Structure formats: C-alpha cells, structure tokens
Amino acid sequence: MKQDPLPSIAEKQTFVQGMFDRISPRYDVVNRLMTFGLDQGWRREVVRRLGLAPSQRVLDVACGTGDFLKLLRSSALEPTGVDLSFGMLKHNHSETSLVQGSALNLPFRDSSFSGITCGFAVRNFTELNVVFSEFARVLTSGGRVGILEVATPANPIIRAGHSVYFNHLVPLIGGLISDQTAYRYLPQSVEYLPPYEELQTMMANSGFYGFERTSVGLGAAQIIMATRS
Ligand SMILES: C[S@@+](CC[C@H](N)C(=O)[O-])C[C@H]1O[C@@H](n2cnc3c(N)ncnc32)[C@H](O)[C@@H]1O
C-alpha cells in the first residue's frame, strides 16, 4: 500500500481539519464497517465507566458526527460536543449542543464539566500536553475523563492479522467508499500516538490520577479512564 509522508506538526491541524471536512458525509458508514460495528459497544463502556449521575455535564472533545453525544444523552447526562471540523459538525446527528473549536484551546470556562469523553481523536491532536491541560482546566475537581483510541494488539498472531487488515484492507475499503488519502492516513496516524505510559505521564502532569487502561477489540483499541484531582 502506498505511503504518504505524514504532515509536519505545523501542517497537521490544517491537514486534519480539511481531511475530516472531506470524509464527513461517509464517516459513519466507513467507521461501522471498519470496526464491524464494535465501536458503539466501546463507547458505551466509556460512558458507563464515567460513573456520573444523571444531569451532570459532559464534554465530548472531537465529537465528530455525534456517536458519543447520543450515548451520553441516552444515559441521562447533559452533553456538549466540540470539534474542529465544520464538516463533521454539519453531519452530526446527535441533536445536542455543538461548538466549533479546538481541543488545544477549549472554548469553555474553567470547571464547567463533570466528565469528558474523547473518541479516536488523541492521535489527531498536536501538543498533547496542552490538550490534557485543557481537559483538566474545564473539568471540576473529581471530574472523570474517558478516552477511546486505536491500539496495536500485543499478541503477535493477532497483531499480524490486524496489521494486514488495518494497513491494507481499511485503506482499500475507505478509499472505495470515501477518500483514499484520508484512509491511507488513518493507519499511518498511529505513529503520532505515544505509548500508554507516556500518555499517562502527560495526563498525570496535567492533574489526573487513578488511571485504568483496558484493551478492547482483541487489543485493536484501548479505553483509558482517569480522574481529575
Ligand atoms: C476519527 S474522528 C472521531 C470522531 C468521534 N469522536 C468518534 O468517536 O467517532 C476524529 C475527530 O477529531 C476531530 N479533531 C481533530 N483535531 C481536533 C482538534 N484539535 N480539536 C477538536 N477536534 C479535533 C476531527 O475533526 C474529527 O471529527
């Protein structure tokens, strides 16, 4: 499969915004196909693990087309979504409160949410230290964060199968249904994702504790939960 050079950090935010604007009309259908529909169960698990009471406010950072927002609302929570891409927001189907903005500079007051969810977006951000400080700033003390991200399976046999699927089949299917460049970028973007230990250190430095990491989808994805001090 052809490899494109990854955008530099300076170019990344503009590249990512343009890419999600382009793929937004077909984002949901490709996502369900790629994860065999398992992604919704993983999101549900993140919402459950937030452990929040009804009516508490939750910010879904990089909300995209709104899958997390819908689940949060159906759990009687009060969700708000923020995303960089106007295209993704236009195709958001959650009927919840939406704001265009960047995770690097969240357009919300300090301590305004009891929870944050963030699905499949961490590797798309630049300056993760800034993002995690922003998460901490907008959360109340004791607030919960739940991150869902791709991962590399630990088992070598599963890893080999997953590599063929993720590096070859996903770009092929995504290219046929949606946008070839974007779905070639998807597996490559994993290079931007720091190992869990590094993410944990960055989050701890921003004021989070009580980390729990769970592998899901045979190790193809991970859930990271933590609490704001
Ligand atoms: C792979 S999609 C995930 C969407 C959604 N969270 C989900 O679970 O399906 C990544 C999202 O991150 C958004 N994004 C990327 N960089 C961002 C940033 N700096 N601030 C806010 N959103 C960003 C993109 O626009 C896109 O909607």
The ligand as an SDF file (V2000), in Angstrom:
LIG
                    3D

 27 29  0  0  0  0  0  0  0  0999 V2000
  -11.6740    9.8850   13.9600 C   0  0  0  0  0  0  0  0  0  0  0  0
  -12.7420   11.2460   14.2900 S   0  0  0  0  0  0  0  0  0  0  0  0
  -13.5750   10.7280   15.7550 C   0  0  0  0  0  0  0  0  0  0  0  0
  -14.9460   11.3340   15.9060 C   0  0  0  0  0  0  0  0  0  0  0  0
  -15.7400   10.8560   17.1190 C   0  0  0  0  0  0  0  0  0  0  0  0
  -15.1050   11.2280   18.3540 N   0  0  0  0  0  0  0  0  0  0  0  0
  -15.9570    9.3620   17.0970 C   0  0  0  0  0  0  0  0  0  0  0  0
  -15.7450    8.7130   18.1370 O   0  0  0  0  0  0  0  0  0  0  0  0
  -16.4000    8.8400   16.0630 O   0  0  0  0  0  0  0  0  0  0  0  0
  -11.6020   12.4450   14.9060 C   0  0  0  0  0  0  0  0  0  0  0  0
  -12.2640   13.8040   15.1450 C   0  0  0  0  0  0  0  0  0  0  0  0
  -11.3060   14.6580   15.7820 O   0  0  0  0  0  0  0  0  0  0  0  0
  -11.5570   15.9820   15.3190 C   0  0  0  0  0  0  0  0  0  0  0  0
  -10.3700   16.7820   15.6260 N   0  0  0  0  0  0  0  0  0  0  0  0
   -9.1190   16.6240   15.1660 C   0  0  0  0  0  0  0  0  0  0  0  0
   -8.2970   17.5290   15.7050 N   0  0  0  0  0  0  0  0  0  0  0  0
   -9.0490   18.2860   16.5500 C   0  0  0  0  0  0  0  0  0  0  0  0
   -8.7820   19.3640   17.4350 C   0  0  0  0  0  0  0  0  0  0  0  0
   -7.5610   19.8770   17.5460 N   0  0  0  0  0  0  0  0  0  0  0  0
   -9.7890   19.8630   18.1700 N   0  0  0  0  0  0  0  0  0  0  0  0
  -11.0480   19.3570   18.0670 C   0  0  0  0  0  0  0  0  0  0  0  0
  -11.3680   18.3460   17.2520 N   0  0  0  0  0  0  0  0  0  0  0  0
  -10.3900   17.8030   16.5040 C   0  0  0  0  0  0  0  0  0  0  0  0
  -11.8300   15.7680   13.8260 C   0  0  0  0  0  0  0  0  0  0  0  0
  -12.4360   16.8750   13.2190 O   0  0  0  0  0  0  0  0  0  0  0  0
  -12.7190   14.5270   13.8670 C   0  0  0  0  0  0  0  0  0  0  0  0
  -14.0790   14.8630   13.9790 O   0  0  0  0  0  0  0  0  0  0  0  0
  1  2  1  0
  2  3  1  0
  2 10  1  0
  3  4  1  0
  4  5  1  0
  5  6  1  0
  5  7  1  0
  7  8  2  0
  7  9  1  0
 10 11  1  0
 11 12  1  0
 11 26  1  0
 12 13  1  0
 13 14  1  0
 13 24  1  0
 14 15  1  0
 14 23  1  0
 15 16  2  0
 16 17  1  0
 17 18  1  0
 17 23  2  0
 18 19  1  0
 18 20  2  0
 20 21  1  0
 21 22  2  0
 22 23  1  0
 24 25  1  0
 24 26  1  0
 26 27  1  0
M  CHG  2   2   1   9  -1
M  END
$$$$
